Amino acid sequence: MTEKISKPRTRRKRENQTSDLPVRAKPSAPKNDLCNAETACLNSPKAVLDMPLVHPLSSADRRYSSSVERAVTAIRYHYRPPAFNQPSRIVPEALDTALISHLVDVTTKSVALPEISNIHWFQHMPHLYATTSQPAFKGALRAVSMGCYGKTHHDPSMLVDSYRWYRSSLNSQLHSYSQIQDSHTPTADEISLPLLLAVYCLYIGMDSTCSMDNWNAVIKLLYMAGPVKCATGLTGDLFHGVRSVVAFQAICLGQPAPFSPPDWMEIPFRNKSRDARQRLVDVELMIPACMQMLQVDGDLRTFFETEIPADVDPEPCRVLIQRLLQDVEGWALEYPQLTVMANDYGNGEDGANEMLTLALSKPNANAVEDCLMLARNVALAATMYVNTRLILNALMHKIELETSKAPPGIASKYYNTARQCTREILCNSTSLAKRPIPGGSLLRFVAPLVTVASVAPAPADLEEARAMLKSWLPRIGSRSAIIELNALARAPSGCTISGIIGLHIYYHGRGRTLCRD
C-alpha cells in the first residue's frame, strides 16, 4: 500500500484537437449588385407588390387576401415614420420659443381700437410656459408649434409629429380630468390647455367634433373657476375673450349661455369697465332667453322655420326685445365710428375713407398694412353690431307676423330693418371675397354670414348667403371642412359652427393670422 502511494501513475497527455469552425458560403452576388437589384425592385410598382412577406400568415389565420397583405407590406417598406422627440432638421424647443415670440409680437404690436381693449391671453404665454408644471400644457404648445411649422413649410413628418404630441397631451389631459373633484379650482394653465388643443384642431383642419370637445372643456373649466376668479389675471383675459364666443354659440343653439346669470354679468366687471365689445355681448347673452320665452325648441334656423305655438303669450318676449333694441341703439349713439362697415377697406368707396382717416390718425399706424388692418377691425366690430340688430329685428318681425294683429306697417318696419342689415352683411362679404385677405382673417367674418343664412327674412338672401359660404371654402384652406360640415347643415352639427367660428374670431386676435395661408 505504501508503494502505490509513493509511485503514482503518470498522467496521459491529451492530444490537441482543433474545433471545426463553420465555413460561411460566399455570397452569390456582390453587394453593389444587391443594391442595384433592390433599387430596381423599388422603382417597379409591380415588383414591390410581389415582395415576399416578412411574416407570412397561415391560411387559417389570414384576415385579408394575400394581395392586400403584400400591398400593406410594400407601404410599410416605403414609409419611414418620423422621430417623436427629434423632428426632421429642427429642435422642438426652438419651435416653441419661436411660436411664443411670434404670438406675443403680434398681439402687442397689433393696431388696436381705443374702444376695445387690446389685452390678449397670448401675452401671458411666456410666463405661463416658464412656470407651468403640467407636461400636458407644454405638449399642447409643442403640437401647435409643430403644426404651424409643418403647414407653413409643407413638412409631412412635422405634421405627423405634431399629431403625436397632440394625442399625448390629450391623454394626459383626460387623465387629469378624471381626478378633478367638484371643489377643485382650475388654474390658468389648466384652462389654457384645452384652448391650445382646440386651436391645433382648427388650424390643422381636424374634425370639428375634436375642436368642440376641447372648446366645451374651456367653458366648463371657466365655469368651475367662478366669477370672482374670472375678474383678474390670465383667467380674466380668457373669460373676456371666451364670453363673446359663448354668447354667439348660445344664440345658434337656442339655449341659455352658462355666463348669462346675474352674478356672471356683474362680478367679473366690478373692477373694470366694459368696452364696446363686452357691451354688445351683454345684449347677445339675453337673446337665447327671448327665444325660450316663445317655447320653440331647436337651433337658430329651426327656430325661425317653426311657427310660434298659439297658446304662448308673446308679450314678455316682445318687451325684452324692445329693451335690448334700445340698448343697441344707445350703443350706436356712443360708438358711431363702429357702426359703419367698409366694403373696400381703404380704397375710397362705401365709407372706407372714414376708416382710413381713423387709421391714419393713430400714432402707431404709419404702414399701409396697419391702416388696412385697423379698417378691418372696425369692420369686424361693425359687423358684430349689424349682426345683433339683424337677430333682434328678425325676432320682432316673427312675433308681430305670427302672434299679433298689428297693422302691416309695424311688421314691415322690423322687416325692412332686418332686410337692410342682411344686405349690409352680404355686401360686406362680397367685398371681402374680392380682396386678397388670408383665410384666417376671412374666417373672422363668417359668423354674421352664418346668421344671414339662418334668419334672413327674404328667401333670396338665404340662398345668396349659403352660396357665398360655399364659395369661401377654397380660400379658407384647411379650415374649410369646418364650414362644409357644420355651417351648411342643420342641428346638431349646424350648432357647432358658432363656437368654432367664434374661437377663430378670438384666436386670430386683432386682424393678424398665426400663419398666412
LUMPAVO-749410 format. One line per 2 residues: number of its first residue (from 1); for each residue x, y, z of C-alpha. Coordinates in steps of 0.001 Angstrom, whole numbers. Layout:
N
NUM) X/Y/Z  ...
This chain:
517
1) 0/0/0  2932/2226/638
3) 4284/1531/-2824  1067/2608/-4503
5) 1130/5936/-2785  4767/6616/-3367
7) 4685/5642/-7009  1662/7383/-8603
9) 704/6664/-12134  1802/9074/-14796
11) -930/11115/-16405  -1731/10558/-20010
13) -1178/13586/-22178  -4159/14840/-24179
15) -3768/15476/-27818  -4561/18988/-29120
17) -7885/18936/-31005  -8866/21703/-33380
19) -12539/22691/-33389  -14261/22570/-36721
21) -15491/26127/-37440  -18409/26517/-39834
23) -17328/27996/-43094  -19666/30665/-44485
25) -20669/30338/-48045  -19575/33029/-50382
27) -22289/35481/-51404  -23851/34658/-54684
29) -23736/38270/-55820  -21676/41295/-54856
31) -23119/43967/-52538  -23435/46504/-55305
33) -25435/44056/-57351  -27809/43526/-54437
35) -28310/47280/-54016  -28998/47677/-57715
37) -31491/44842/-57620  -33223/46340/-54585
39) -33429/49766/-56239  -34882/48256/-59367
41) -37405/46414/-57234  -38489/49620/-55500
43) -38798/51527/-58768  -41170/48950/-60182
45) -44652/49092/-58595  -45453/45564/-59679
47) -42205/44263/-58238  -42889/45931/-54887
49) -46217/44199/-54590  -44531/40874/-55409
51) -42095/41193/-52495  -42184/38218/-50087
53) -43901/38783/-46774  -41691/39137/-43735
55) -44060/37198/-41507  -46426/35267/-43756
57) -49603/34097/-42131  -51053/30653/-42453
59) -54179/30137/-44475  -56250/29707/-41305
61) -55034/32990/-39733  -55369/35185/-42805
63) -57796/38062/-42387  -57223/39592/-45805
65) -56160/38209/-49124  -52507/37796/-49991
67) -52630/40753/-52390  -53823/43072/-49608
69) -51111/41816/-47279  -48467/42371/-49926
71) -49734/45925/-50526  -49544/46706/-46802
73) -46043/45248/-46685  -44976/47436/-49597
75) -46362/50570/-47922  -44563/49767/-44679
77) -41367/49154/-46599  -41528/52584/-48231
79) -42778/54570/-45217  -40264/55710/-42656
81) -42044/57052/-39553  -40657/60326/-38147
83) -38925/60589/-34812  -41091/61529/-31841
85) -38665/63730/-29917  -36407/64919/-32729
87) -38294/66010/-35848  -36580/66494/-39137
89) -33827/69131/-39150  -35075/71249/-36255
91) -35026/71422/-32455  -38510/71241/-30860
93) -37669/73804/-28161  -36768/76291/-30884
95) -40245/75873/-32363  -41872/76604/-29004
97) -39788/79715/-28468  -40440/80967/-31991
99) -44195/80444/-31667  -44449/82211/-28310
101) -42339/85123/-29529  -44439/85434/-32665
103) -47731/85409/-30758  -46534/87985/-28244
105) -45171/90208/-31006  -48405/90008/-32979
107) -50692/90751/-30049  -48589/93572/-28568
109) -47810/95405/-31816  -51204/94978/-33459
111) -53190/98124/-34138  -55973/98257/-31577
113) -59148/100266/-31357  -59408/102677/-28441
115) -62961/101493/-27782  -61934/97811/-27466
117) -59285/96578/-25044  -56228/95012/-26632
119) -55428/92600/-23787  -54903/89151/-25243
121) -54245/85901/-23422  -51286/85177/-25712
123) -49378/87945/-23918  -49305/85766/-20793
125) -47832/82805/-22666  -44103/83366/-21830
127) -44756/83495/-18075  -47177/80584/-18289
129) -44736/78482/-20291  -41904/79170/-17833
131) -43866/78498/-14637  -46225/75670/-15577
133) -45658/72244/-14067  -48003/70378/-16386
135) -46360/68331/-19143  -49677/68312/-20995
137) -49568/72093/-21445  -46084/72024/-22945
139) -47112/69096/-25109  -50092/71048/-26439
141) -47876/74038/-27202  -45405/71715/-28921
143) -48234/70310/-31052  -49341/73806/-32112
145) -45799/74947/-32913  -45026/71826/-34945
147) -48373/72017/-36705  -47834/75651/-37709
149) -44314/74898/-38927  -45462/71835/-40848
151) -48355/73671/-42507  -46174/76629/-43433
153) -43248/74622/-44816  -45304/71663/-46102
155) -43404/69154/-43962  -45482/65943/-43587
157) -43176/64417/-40981  -43575/67518/-38820
159) -47367/67254/-39073  -47246/63607/-38010
161) -45065/64522/-35050  -47434/67338/-34106
163) -50364/64929/-34066  -48422/62589/-31791
165) -47779/65436/-29376  -51474/66328/-29591
167) -52519/62779/-28694  -50012/62633/-25838
169) -51220/65934/-24405  -54862/64948/-24845
171) -54385/61650/-23000  -52618/63428/-20151
173) -55420/65974/-20025  -58119/63293/-19839
175) -56216/61547/-17056  -56030/64763/-15035
177) -59736/65456/-15611  -60633/62065/-14170
179) -59001/63095/-10877  -60607/66549/-10601
181) -63068/66956/-7748  -66049/69289/-7620
183) -64315/71606/-5159  -61219/71998/-7354
185) -60490/75475/-8727  -58812/75267/-12150
187) -55584/77162/-12671  -54714/79326/-15650
189) -52621/76656/-17362  -55387/74089/-16913
191) -57836/76437/-18640  -55402/77341/-21421
193) -54572/73707/-22203  -57843/72721/-23955
195) -57862/76076/-25734  -54457/75284/-27247
197) -55733/71859/-28278  -58776/73462/-29896
199) -56519/75900/-31752  -54484/72946/-33032
201) -57605/71127/-34249  -58851/74214/-36066
203) -55578/75142/-37698  -54701/71619/-38835
205) -58241/71076/-40139  -59300/68131/-37978
207) -62854/67011/-37365  -64989/69727/-35799
209) -66048/67324/-33041  -62496/67337/-31656
211) -62325/71115/-31509  -65777/71413/-29950
213) -64912/68906/-27213  -61881/70985/-26272
215) -63879/74191/-26560  -66586/72872/-24226
217) -63841/71908/-21777  -62648/75539/-21743
219) -66161/76758/-20933  -66600/74146/-18205
221) -63271/74994/-16558  -64055/78727/-16601
223) -67426/77998/-15030  -65703/75925/-12321
225) -63286/78794/-11656  -66192/81052/-10726
227) -66987/84703/-11498  -64625/86077/-8832
229) -61507/84462/-10296  -62601/85453/-13814
231) -62240/89125/-12915  -58438/89444/-12939
233) -55278/87916/-14356  -54967/85455/-17189
235) -58233/83797/-16224  -59975/87157/-16600
237) -58477/87729/-20049  -59565/84242/-21094
239) -63065/84878/-19773  -63449/88178/-21638
241) -62371/86567/-24880  -64432/83412/-24454
243) -67528/85315/-23319  -68281/86785/-26733
245) -67904/83373/-28330  -70196/81687/-25823
247) -72860/84333/-26457  -72995/83658/-30190
249) -72825/79916/-29571  -75838/80128/-27259
251) -77776/82028/-29938  -77064/79358/-32527
253) -78001/76585/-30101  -81096/78356/-28835
255) -80075/77626/-25237  -79097/79925/-22347
257) -75385/80569/-22032  -73589/79475/-18833
259) -72360/83067/-18374  -75805/84701/-18579
261) -76856/84555/-14865  -76724/87879/-12977
263) -73596/87041/-10952  -71665/86301/-14138
265) -72915/89556/-15665  -71787/91745/-12752
267) -68957/90261/-10633  -66264/89951/-13371
269) -66751/93647/-14230  -66688/95217/-10779
271) -63111/96466/-11020  -63078/97313/-14725
273) -65434/98985/-17154  -66939/97192/-20102
275) -65521/98020/-23501  -67599/98330/-26665
277) -67461/94640/-27478  -68455/93472/-23991
279) -71463/95789/-24007  -72699/94154/-27184
281) -72069/90748/-25630  -74398/91711/-22771
283) -77177/92094/-25331  -76320/88865/-27136
285) -76395/86851/-23912  -80057/87814/-23442
287) -81212/86722/-26914  -81489/82976/-26039
289) -83781/83936/-23143  -86069/85693/-25641
291) -86126/82596/-27827  -87040/80337/-24910
293) -89963/82584/-23935  -91636/81630/-27214
295) -91309/77879/-26401  -89802/76894/-29745
297) -87062/74288/-29428  -84179/73884/-31841
299) -81273/75815/-33220  -81449/79271/-34769
301) -82547/78128/-38205  -85130/75710/-36807
303) -86491/78466/-34561  -87215/80786/-37487
305) -88680/77979/-39581  -91116/76867/-36830
307) -94296/78772/-36032  -94873/80063/-32520
309) -97472/77970/-30619  -100873/79586/-30348
311) -101070/79218/-26552  -97860/81177/-25924
313) -98057/84741/-24610  -95514/86726/-26670
315) -95800/89942/-24639  -92874/89274/-22194
317) -90633/88388/-25109  -91688/91494/-27027
319) -90932/93746/-24054  -87497/92208/-23547
321) -86573/92523/-27223  -87632/96168/-27296
323) -85421/96854/-24281  -82492/95121/-25996
325) -83091/97162/-29152  -82917/100338/-27085
327) -79594/99178/-25632  -78249/98556/-29133
329) -79381/101996/-30284  -77691/103586/-27274
331) -74517/101677/-28109  -74629/103008/-31671
333) -75009/106579/-30417  -71993/106169/-28116
335) -69775/104459/-30711  -70872/105824/-34103
337) -67451/105073/-35637  -68016/101338/-35036
339) -71326/101122/-36879  -70097/101623/-40459
341) -68722/98704/-42425  -66088/99477/-45068
343) -66810/97427/-48152  -63436/98026/-49801
345) -61056/98634/-46853  -59392/101876/-47752
347) -59980/102125/-51479  -62192/105191/-51334
349) -65555/103504/-51704  -68577/102989/-49482
351) -67451/104555/-46232  -63875/103315/-46300
353) -62494/106882/-46255  -63691/107391/-42682
355) -61884/104266/-41514  -58740/105126/-43405
357) -58752/108588/-41795  -59239/106962/-38400
359) -56324/104624/-39091  -54018/107428/-40186
361) -54851/109435/-37068  -53286/106770/-34843
363) -49630/107374/-33928  -48637/103729/-34471
365) -50485/103281/-37763  -47911/104510/-40252
367) -47723/101482/-42502  -50406/100781/-45048
369) -50832/97280/-43687  -51601/98633/-40229
371) -54107/101080/-41708  -55904/98335/-43561
373) -55778/96120/-40503  -57409/98781/-38374
375) -60074/99258/-41034  -60794/95532/-40919
377) -61041/95641/-37127  -63547/98484/-37364
379) -65447/96475/-39951  -65441/93450/-37642
381) -66891/95484/-34765  -69473/96991/-37124
383) -70353/93529/-38416  -70955/92387/-34849
385) -73267/95354/-34304  -75193/94748/-37530
387) -75438/91042/-36732  -77040/91780/-33351
389) -79518/94208/-34927  -80418/91614/-37546
391) -81284/88935/-34990  -83342/91257/-32782
393) -85337/92757/-35660  -85899/89320/-37178
395) -87283/88145/-33830  -89642/91122/-33609
397) -90776/90582/-37187  -91522/86938/-36430
399) -93519/87839/-33304  -95519/90613/-34973
401) -96199/88472/-38021  -97305/85264/-36279
403) -98843/86216/-32929  -100398/89688/-33132
405) -102922/91558/-35205  -100803/94653/-35508
407) -101092/96888/-38569  -98886/95892/-41513
409) -96740/98985/-41049  -95360/97809/-37696
411) -94394/94371/-39006  -92894/95865/-42157
413) -90776/98225/-40020  -88864/95349/-38445
415) -88803/93510/-41769  -87200/96471/-43538
417) -84584/96888/-40799  -83725/93183/-40881
419) -83525/93252/-44671  -81228/96293/-44532
421) -78903/94552/-42058  -78900/91461/-44257
423) -77893/93425/-47330  -75104/95204/-45432
425) -73609/91883/-44324  -73906/90379/-47799
427) -72369/93431/-49473  -69519/93435/-46973
429) -68953/89709/-47544  -68957/90199/-51313
431) -66330/92910/-50974  -64235/90650/-48728
433) -64324/87895/-51321  -62710/90232/-53878
435) -59763/91118/-51646  -56536/89149/-51074
437) -57286/88511/-47406  -55722/85448/-45711
439) -58032/82602/-44823  -57765/83165/-41073
441) -58816/86816/-41315  -61560/85916/-43754
443) -62936/83329/-41370  -63491/86009/-38736
445) -66353/87375/-40874  -68089/84024/-41379
447) -70241/84200/-38223  -72501/87047/-39490
449) -72801/85243/-42805  -73965/82112/-40971
451) -76562/84253/-39185  -77849/85575/-42508
453) -78062/82001/-43818  -80339/81181/-40863
455) -82533/84235/-40141  -82667/86301/-43338
457) -86299/87372/-43927  -86054/87066/-47729
459) -85511/83633/-49367  -83190/85185/-51951
461) -80877/86421/-49197  -80820/82954/-47645
463) -79698/81350/-50890  -77115/84053/-51544
465) -75581/83633/-48088  -75354/79842/-48428
467) -73819/80121/-51885  -71276/82629/-50586
469) -70303/80275/-47768  -69583/77550/-50304
471) -67515/79926/-52420  -65328/80805/-49427
473) -64261/77209/-48797  -61199/77175/-51120
475) -59802/80396/-49620  -60136/79290/-46031
477) -57866/76328/-46712  -57525/73682/-44015
479) -60451/75192/-42095  -62896/74673/-44974
481) -64054/71338/-43567  -65442/73179/-40546
483) -67852/75232/-42631  -68565/72439/-45085
485) -69565/70021/-42330  -71331/72433/-39998
487) -72435/75756/-41434  -74459/74251/-44270
489) -76133/71584/-42144  -78881/71515/-39558
491) -78679/70789/-35856  -76887/69334/-34050
493) -73881/69730/-36318  -75081/73101/-37534
495) -74819/74441/-34000  -71126/73752/-33630
497) -70196/76410/-36178  -70849/79064/-33546
499) -68144/78016/-31153  -65672/77191/-33888
501) -66055/80457/-35747  -66129/82402/-32520
503) -62912/80727/-31487  -61354/81844/-34760
505) -62586/85388/-34117  -60882/85294/-30735
507) -57832/83273/-31716  -56783/85404/-34666
509) -56803/88451/-32420  -56968/91892/-33990
511) -56505/91197/-37673  -53273/89215/-37949
513) -53149/85494/-38537  -50805/82999/-36983
515) -49555/81808/-40358  -50701/83076/-43697
517) -52419/80546/-45947
